[in-house]
Amino acid sequence: MLARFQLFAAHPALDFVNTLDNRFVAKGPVEQLGGYEDLLAFMRQSELLDGRRIAGLTRQDRPAGAARALLAALDLREALAAVFYGVLGATRKPPPQAMKSLERHFLNANRHRELVWQRQSADPGAASGASWEWGRFETSLELPVWVLATSAAGLLTSNAMDHVRMCTNETCRWLFLDSSKNHSRRWCNMKICGNRMKVRRYQARHER
């Protein structure tokens, strides 16, 4: 199966924001999440939900519920975009309203997780422990929204936030997590925006 999304960001929350392509282009953005099935395709390609859960959500014939879940996902995405681009912009801080929206999404996701005690193996002497599971909520059409919110919360509350960047191609500005050795990565993808910017600089030098 061909990949539907270009996942260059090294973190699913950033890839999720990038699903609104050409966000800063004058002619307008390109929406990659036009339907609930697109959201599920993103969750599968990002490996945030496995095939079993995706299949269970796909089988549900509830168009109104799917539409509400998609709207919630898009609301989460745009709140994330406002926060990340705010932090990376001139003010270096996120809009308060976007932070309140994220808080609402994060708290809602937490309310749908269950603490489950698990034994690691059948061996009576094996270590046991608790873990967070979606349990009875994993069949909810809003599961993708909660999973995305949980992933985003993990990033926003971690030291990795220091390495969130946006592509220096002004017509792109996709977000990514800079894990390069010197944290000097400039483009979302070297083969696409990197080469494009090199060609532009070459042309500019030879037009003088």
Legacy VTK file of the C-alpha trace (Angstrom):
# vtk DataFile Version 3.0
C-alpha trace
ASCII
DATASET POLYDATA
POINTS 208 float
0.000 0.000 0.000
1.349 3.390 -1.002
2.038 5.883 1.785
-0.640 8.560 1.820
1.189 11.026 4.056
4.746 12.367 4.059
5.947 11.762 7.600
9.153 13.758 7.904
8.686 15.261 11.361
10.085 12.473 13.587
7.088 12.870 15.905
3.427 12.047 15.151
2.076 15.226 16.746
4.182 17.324 14.372
3.299 15.138 11.390
-0.329 15.660 12.387
0.010 19.457 12.195
1.640 19.042 8.784
-1.499 17.381 7.404
-2.693 20.901 6.573
-0.263 21.464 3.710
0.621 24.853 2.211
-0.582 26.459 5.430
1.261 29.702 4.646
0.748 29.851 0.879
-1.309 32.778 -0.447
-3.587 30.640 -2.619
-4.684 28.734 0.440
-3.899 25.506 2.305
-4.421 21.933 1.148
-6.401 19.757 3.555
-5.177 16.162 3.731
-7.779 15.068 6.286
-10.935 15.468 4.232
-12.783 12.629 5.917
-12.708 10.275 8.897
-11.143 7.581 6.711
-8.195 9.935 6.091
-7.765 10.366 9.835
-7.690 6.588 10.279
-5.168 6.289 7.437
-2.932 8.792 9.216
-3.225 6.902 12.500
-2.248 3.649 10.798
0.658 5.093 8.820
1.924 6.867 11.949
1.614 3.567 13.862
-0.458 5.262 16.545
-3.218 2.664 16.133
-2.802 -0.938 15.052
-4.703 -2.688 12.294
-7.133 -4.377 14.679
-8.290 -1.089 16.185
-8.426 0.601 12.773
-10.578 -2.245 11.418
-12.928 -1.984 14.392
-13.418 1.746 13.880
-13.831 1.328 10.111
-16.656 -1.198 10.540
-18.811 1.236 12.501
-21.567 2.724 10.357
-22.006 5.969 12.294
-21.382 8.876 9.889
-22.541 11.555 12.350
-20.189 10.269 15.050
-17.319 10.005 12.580
-17.937 13.582 11.446
-17.860 14.829 15.063
-14.631 12.936 15.725
-13.017 14.441 12.631
-14.021 17.951 13.706
-12.521 17.300 17.144
-9.298 16.070 15.513
-9.062 19.182 13.340
-9.705 21.393 16.370
-6.857 19.626 18.184
-4.589 19.995 15.157
-5.163 23.725 14.810
-4.646 24.314 18.526
-1.353 22.447 18.249
-0.399 24.499 15.189
-1.122 27.753 17.018
1.016 26.686 19.970
3.982 25.382 17.968
4.085 28.265 15.498
3.580 30.717 18.345
6.576 29.308 20.220
8.673 29.349 17.039
7.533 32.827 15.999
8.481 36.339 16.980
6.679 36.341 20.331
8.225 32.994 21.374
5.082 32.074 23.286
1.800 30.312 22.449
-1.603 32.015 22.298
-3.440 31.543 25.636
-6.647 30.413 23.909
-4.790 27.655 22.063
-3.272 26.467 25.332
-6.723 26.290 26.928
-7.982 24.287 23.957
-5.103 21.827 24.294
-5.714 21.529 28.019
-9.319 20.584 27.276
-8.257 17.946 24.743
-5.575 16.503 27.029
-7.889 16.248 30.027
-10.591 14.657 27.884
-8.137 12.037 26.639
-7.045 11.233 30.193
-10.653 10.672 31.239
-10.912 7.858 28.714
-7.947 5.816 29.891
-8.111 2.979 32.375
-5.393 1.871 34.777
-4.892 -1.877 34.277
-2.763 -4.268 36.338
-0.851 -6.760 34.233
1.454 -9.685 34.942
4.317 -9.753 32.475
4.192 -13.539 31.973
2.600 -16.716 33.278
5.580 -17.224 35.579
4.379 -16.530 39.150
7.745 -14.942 39.900
7.610 -12.539 36.953
7.342 -8.840 37.605
3.933 -7.247 37.302
2.902 -3.662 36.813
0.174 -1.217 35.921
-0.319 0.438 32.566
-2.716 2.885 30.984
-5.101 1.272 28.498
-8.059 2.489 26.450
-10.070 -0.515 27.582
-13.784 -0.156 26.915
-13.143 3.160 25.119
-11.065 1.703 22.293
-14.172 1.225 20.145
-15.107 4.909 20.383
-14.849 6.850 17.122
-12.999 9.558 19.057
-10.165 7.186 19.941
-7.839 8.718 17.292
-8.353 12.159 18.854
-7.491 10.899 22.332
-4.423 9.020 21.101
-3.192 12.092 19.228
-3.827 14.289 22.254
-1.861 11.919 24.485
1.041 11.875 22.024
1.033 15.664 21.743
0.904 16.096 25.520
3.968 13.884 25.843
5.895 16.104 23.446
4.760 19.437 24.872
5.713 18.464 28.424
9.136 17.058 27.484
12.592 18.499 26.901
12.173 17.592 23.224
10.261 20.861 22.816
13.666 22.576 22.717
14.306 20.847 19.386
11.016 21.488 17.588
11.729 23.412 14.395
9.937 24.574 11.286
11.235 24.227 7.753
13.083 27.357 6.599
11.415 27.143 3.191
8.928 30.015 3.562
6.301 28.320 1.397
6.543 25.124 3.468
7.285 25.741 7.152
6.421 22.167 8.069
7.246 21.270 11.652
9.820 18.676 12.613
11.834 17.432 15.576
15.501 18.196 15.033
17.457 15.147 16.172
20.579 15.967 14.147
23.919 15.825 15.946
24.364 19.591 16.179
20.639 20.397 16.098
21.232 22.359 12.917
18.655 20.792 10.627
16.938 23.451 8.514
14.476 21.658 6.263
11.628 19.235 6.752
13.207 17.002 4.103
16.565 17.494 2.421
15.492 15.860 -0.847
12.455 18.115 -1.197
12.813 21.496 0.480
16.586 21.277 0.926
17.275 20.740 -2.766
14.613 23.274 -3.726
16.264 25.978 -1.615
19.705 25.137 -2.992
18.400 25.529 -6.554
16.863 28.895 -5.682
20.111 30.174 -4.180
22.065 28.954 -7.219
19.661 30.715 -9.578
19.804 33.925 -7.546
23.612 33.984 -7.685
23.665 33.524 -11.455
20.981 36.111 -12.168
23.038 38.952 -10.720
LINES 1 209
208 0 1 2 3 4 5 6 7 8 9 10 11 12 13 14 15 16 17 18 19 20 21 22 23 24 25 26 27 28 29 30 31 32 33 34 35 36 37 38 39 40 41 42 43 44 45 46 47 48 49 50 51 52 53 54 55 56 57 58 59 60 61 62 63 64 65 66 67 68 69 70 71 72 73 74 75 76 77 78 79 80 81 82 83 84 85 86 87 88 89 90 91 92 93 94 95 96 97 98 99 100 101 102 103 104 105 106 107 108 109 110 111 112 113 114 115 116 117 118 119 120 121 122 123 124 125 126 127 128 129 130 131 132 133 134 135 136 137 138 139 140 141 142 143 144 145 146 147 148 149 150 151 152 153 154 155 156 157 158 159 160 161 162 163 164 165 166 167 168 169 170 171 172 173 174 175 176 177 178 179 180 181 182 183 184 185 186 187 188 189 190 191 192 193 194 195 196 197 198 199 200 201 202 203 204 205 206 207
